Amino acid sequence: MDLTELTIRQAHEGLKQKKFTSVDLTKAYLEKIEKEDKEINAYLLVDKEGALEQAKKADEKIKSGDFGLLCGIPCAIKDAIMVEGQKCTSASKILENYIAPYDATVIKKLKEQGVVILGKTNLDEFAMGGSGENSAFGATKNPRDKTRVAGGSSSGSAAAVAGNMACFSLGSDTGGSIRLPASFCGITGLKPTYGTVSRYGLIAFGSSLDQIGPITKNVEDAKIVFEAICGKDKMDATSKDYKFEEFNNLTSVESLKGIKIGVPKEYFTKGIDSNVEKIIKNSIEKAKEKGAKIIEISLPSVEFALACYYIIAPCEASANLARFDGIRYGLSKEADNLLDVYKKTKGFGFGAEVKRRIMLGTYALSSGYYDAYYKKAQEVRQLIKQDFEKAFKEVDIIFAPTSPIPPIKIGEKTNDPLSMYLMDIYTVSLNLAELPGISIPVGKIGNLPVGLQIIANKYEENKILSVALKMENMLQ
Amino acid sequence: MISKQEVLHIAKLARLQLTEKEIENLQKDMSAILDYFDLLKKVPKVEVKTNFLTTANQRKDEVFKDNNVVENLIEQAPSKKDGYIKVKSILK
């Protein structure tokens, strides 16, 4: 038995039945990482000693008999989420030697459960990108096809799970950064409702959009991790008093009877790869066969979602990233006066995409342009929210593609930022409307995975997970 | 296409040092992206609520907790002295 292929549930059962220990599991993953990751580049840091120590502790807890589902399970953490005492770089030169001064709330929660943290995973610098290629420490390759990208920005978190180099991982999603790489790597990624998971200890990108969530081998695992990390946190004022409750409206194991699934007509007009479209339509057809009612819906304002997102996110980023000025964190470039220290540090420390977004955001917020860009985008954001509110009066859940295209080749779009942004066309609306969504694998073009995005109203992760589980069962 | 002067003006506001090559690339890339944003001109005029976020301000108690977070934070500053972060003088 290859221990690295197990899901959380399977590994937990194995630990319970004393078939293997957490140390065995951890060693199996560390060996796999050592063997495979030179090529994939999913990890920026592997904490061998720390992981084995945590595994030993978990084994003690397991011996006592009183332990939860995540105890002793090896995981990987996106390097934008702080783990105390470990480097946290956000894949940027500016934070190359930055040591996390405290645990993010999600890490605290996972540690309380007794997880084993194998290491920190690669990402697009400051989580800005859709391919993973914007990392200052090299792109992550897709384990399904090593000539292609893993998807971004949580590239390493997705590749680690897809390549069996972690049992599960945490990513963050500002405009699709969990769902897109999950889709590209053929695994499951859940972007929770804004506010259900604390952002404390996540290096900020777009604060009204950022959300931490799980990347896992299947839907059940996503649920297990989500339940462990959600809930109100006094350190994040935007976190909500949220408690996960089972969705009991779907009683039979297989059937989707009684569920109304909305399919936005705007998502199937132009720009979608015909093979992706075929696979998504096929899974919608399958849901129909299992008793779901399929309803065509319209989200007229989603046409503007991408433009809206690429104004709001860079605006927020330009404010959030102003703090990396060479005074309080990491890199500092010598200069004669304070202003030049700022300029030189940022100029040297940030990569091309981060600079592009800071410039875009600063432009959109600058005098004379604010009304045309930032204010307009906020209005559009409101319209998009209203579109979804209206849709959810009519349907329970929405099915959509996660990405319009299958995983791209490494280097394919690096010189064309706008065409790279277009990969986010189906994912950004959820962040703008604060909605939850999951991407699950539903088919392949050759060996390239295609993800289905399942979207629900706010705080209805339970509905998403329940429907996703049924889709997963029927497509296997 | 946006001008070199505009790029330099924005870079100044953003306190970002750019190379000649970067300025050139940004002129090209920002222009293409800003052209795409023209799409928003198609958005119908709307009456929109001014409070864009549904989350209201929330306060938390400012209680100092004696753990080593403060020390850890200061430890990360590139230049420090006696538990304070050191910066260059602003006034001459």
Interface residues (C-beta under 8 A of the other chain):
Chain A: E84 Y98 I99 P101 Y102 G195 S208 K234 M235 A237 T238 S301 E303 F304 L306 A307 C308 Y310 I311 S318 A322 D325 G326 I327 R328 Y329 G330 L331 S332 N337 L338 L339 V341 Y342 K343 K344 K346 G347 F348 F350 A352 K355 R356 I358 M359 L360 T362 Y363 S366 Y373 K376 A377 Q378 E379 V380 R381 Q382 L383 P417 L418 Y421 E434
Chain B: V7 I10 A11 L13 A14 R15 L16 Q17 L18 T19 E22 N25 L26 D29 M30 A32 I33 L34 Y36 F37 L39 L40 K42 V43 V46 V48 K49 F52 L53 T54 T55 N57 Q58 R59 K60 V69 N72 L73 E75 Q76 A77 P78 S79 I85 V87 K88 S89 I90
